[in-house]
Amino acid sequence: MLLPLYQVDAFSDRPFAGNPAAVCPLTEWLPDATMLAIAAENNLAETAFFVPKAELDHEYEIRWFTPTVEVELCGHATLASAHVLYRHLNFQQPEIVFHSKSGPLRVSRAESGMLTLDFPARPPQPLPRHPSGLVDGLGATPLALLAGPDLVCVFASEAEVRALRPNQARLAEVEFRGVIATAPGSGEIDFVSRFFGPRVGVPEDPVTGSAHTTLVPYWAERLGKTTLHARQVSARGGDLWCELRGERVLMSGHAVTYLKGEIELGEV
């Protein structure tokens, strides 16, 4: 069995930046264990698999796997999947609908080639106490904590976020999918962030679309604006142009193909 494989750098307009995702278009679902084994073999933060949605033209079902677990929402691998459809699979419609465990996710493409994700907003709530392992794991004490699907740690400055050198073993004790460090940006950047996910097999994710479904509502309220330019200040880095639109978060960015190939499987 031969399966197509693409590797795409998402939230970047050039190779070797942004967040690399593997994308495997399928005609029907593989066994879960096989998809997880492929994701582990790819050893990227996420591998996305999608299949055509039954009886719905131009719509797809999508799932995402880290090297160790399946996750319920992923931004950069959805952006990468849309890029593959538009760039390599001759998709012609103005909008793609992906059906996921987090509901329908829409992706549109501008004439410039920039892609826009339409995801559910997931506003965080204040968390009064530090979870066990957090301060030791980060090596720093946040000014404020907020809880959503991930733990949001607010710092005073971009420099503090960039300076973090987490103890991943200790950070894995924090009982959230991931730990987000964030702070105000400077110049044209409204806010910055980093994302650590050792509990799901991702020590640091280069650019995390799903984290911004929580960050954008927080920063929109704090800054009093609904249109925001965000930057994830990981080693690879990436930019997201975001908008809070009611109960939805729009996130726009570029994507570039790094490689195309085939996975050769035996019987599954």
N, C-alpha and C positions, 0 to 999 in steps of 0.2 A: 504493500500500500504506500503510495506516494501522496504526501500532503503539502500544499503550498505553504511557504513560510516567508514572511516579510519582517524585517527589523526597521523600525521607524524612530527617528529622534523627534519627539513631540515637544511642543512649546519652544521651538527653535526654528530659525530660518537658515541654519547651516548645520552640516554634520558635526558630530563630536561635542554637541552641546544639548541642552534640554534633557529630556528623560527618555531613554531608549525603551521601547516596548516591542515585544514580538506579537505578530498578528497571524493567526491561522484561520483563513476562511474554510468553512466546512459545508458539505451538502447535508449532513446529518450529524447528530451528536456522537462523539466518541464516549466510551466509558469514562466515568469521572477519574478513575485511577490512572487512565492513560493520559488524560489532559493534565493532571497534576504531575505525572512523570515527565511530560514534555516541558512543562513550565520549570520543573527542577533542572532539567537538562539545559534549557535556555539560560537559566541562572540570571534572569533579569528581574527587576522589581515586579513586573507584570507580564503575563502572556494572555492575550485576548483571543477568544474563539467566538465566531458568530456563524449562524445558519439562517437561511431564509425563513421568514415567518410564514407558517402555513396559511394559505388562502388570503394573504395580504401582500400585494405587489409592493416592491421597493421598501419593505420593512424586514427587520431582522431580530432574532434573539441573540443576546450577547452574554458571555460569562467571562470572568477574569480570575486568574490564578497567580499567586506569588509562588516562589519555589517551595513553599510549605503548606499553603492553605488557599481555599477559594475565598474571595472577598465579595461583598455585596455592591460595591460601587467603586469605580476607578475612572478618573478623568483622562489621564494622559493616554491610556491604552484605548479608550473610546475615541479620542482625537486621532490616534494612530490608525484605528480601524476605519474611520471615515476617510482618512487620507488614502488608505489602500483602495477603498471602493472608488473614490473619485479619480485617483491617479493611475491605478493599475487594472481595475475591473470594470471600467467604462460605465460607471454609475452616472446617470444624466439628470436626475431629478434635483430640484433646488434644496431639498431637505431629506435627510435620512432619519428614520425612526428606529432606534434600538430599544427592544423590550428587555428589561432586566429585572432582577430581584428588587431594585429600588424604583420600579415603575418605568414609564416610557421616557427615553432620553433622546432629545432631538439634536441633530448637528446640521448646520447650514454652512454654505461656502460663499464667500464674497468674490467679486470679480478679481480682487487682488490675490486670491488664493487662500486668504486667512479663513480659518475654520472657527465656528462659534458653537460651543456646547451650551445646551439648555438643560440645567440640572435642578433638582429640588434644593431649596435653601434649608439649611439645618442649623438654626441659630443656637449658640451655646448659652449656658446658664452659669451664673457665678458658683464657684466651688469654694467653700470656706476653709477646707482643711487640705494640707498637702498629703497626697497618697504616699504610702510606704515606698521608699526607694527613689522618689522623684528627685529630691535635692542632691543626694549622692549620685544618682544617675546622670543628672545634667551637669553637676559640678558647679551649680549656681542656684540662687534663690530667685524665683520670679516675683515681680511686683504684684501680680494677680493671677488667679487660676479660673478657668471656665471649663465646663464640661459639656461636650457634645458626643458624637460618636468617637471623637478623639479628645485628648486632654490638651487644652490650649493654655500655654504659659506665656504671659505677657511680660516683656522686658522694656526697659526705658529707651534703649537705643539699638540701632542696627549693629554697632560695634560689639555689643554684648552678645547678640545672636550669632554673629560670625565667629566669635571667640569660643563658643561652646565646643567642648571636646568630651562627648558623653562616655560614660561607662556603660556599655551596652548590656552587660549582664545585670547590672543594677536597674537599668531602665526597663528591662524586660519584666521586672517585678510589678511595674505599674499596670494596673488592670484596666487598660484602655487599648483599643486597636493600635493607636499611635500616639505619640507625644509631639505637639506642634510648639515650636518656639517662634514668637512673633514680636515685632516692634515697629514703631513708626519709621517710615522711609525718609529719604531726603531728596530734594530737587523734584523731579517729575514723578518719583516713586512714592505712592501713598503709604504702603506698608511692605515689610519684608517678612520672610518666614523661613524656617527649616522644619523638616518632618523626619521623625525617627520612629521606626516600626519594628524593633527587634522581636516583638511577640508574634509577628506574622512573617518573619524571615527577611525583613528589609531593614538593615541597620540604619541607613539614611537614604531616603528617596530623593532623587534630584529635583523633580518638579511634580507637585501632587495636586492634581485638579480637585479630587474629592475633598481635600483639606480646605479648599477655598469655598466650598459650600457652607462651611462654618465660619471661616475667617471673614468673608465678605459681609455677612450680616453684622458681625461685631464691629468691623472698621467703618462700615457705612453709618452705623449709629454714632460711633465715637467721633467720626470726622464730619458728620452732617452732610454727607454727599452719597449719591447712589452709583456714581461712575468712578471706578478706582483702577489705578495702575499698580499691579502687584509684582514683586520680584521674589523668587525663591533663591536664597543666597547659598545654595550648596556649591560644591566644587565645580560642577558643570553649569549650574545656574539656568534660569529661564524666566521669561516674562509672560504675564497674563493680563489681558485687558478685560476688566470685570464690570458687571452691572448687576445691582440688586433690583429685580423687577417683581415686586410683590413677594410671592412665595417661591420664586424661582431665582436662580443665579445664572447669569450668562458669563461664560469665560471664553475669550478668544485668543487664538495663538496660531503659529505656523507649525508645519511638520515637514520633514524631509526623509526620504527613503535612504537607508544606509545599505541594506542588502536585500536580495531576493534569492530564494533557494527552495529546496524540497526536503521534507522529512521522510525518511524511508523507514516504514514500520513493517514488522511481521504481522501475523494474525493478531487481531485485538478482539 
